[in-house]
């Protein structure tokens, strides 16, 4: 347990300067019952606390278990529908792009196969038989 003493000393060395610094006073709660909006706060934590009347009116307006209004329900439903529609459009666009790409690939592959077949026929044609294209030509 030799490490506990240095850890405690380091902790004490950090806590002491923090307790005497000016930054701690800005987050402290005032002991008097004055309204916090009227007092002049100079620290960063001045707008954290609200008065009792504001807090009670905020909580009475909407508690956790209070039902949603019709307008809130309608707005949430419309947001969900818009998100679903955007998602559907995105996936449809992705599907169309993939189908177009696959169709182009198939067309290119068919073209390459046709060219290779034509080259093979020309290379192996020995002149004994007329080429398959000339068989169907009619001479007038």
Secondary structure, 3 states (H helix, E strand, C coil): CCHHHHHHHHHHHHHHHHHCCHHHHHHCCCCCCCCCCCCCCCCCCCCCCCCHHHHHHHHHHCCCCCCCCHHHHHHHHHHHHHHHHHHHHHHHHHHHHHHHHHHHHHHHHHHHHHHHHHHHHHHHCCCCCCCHHHHCCCCC
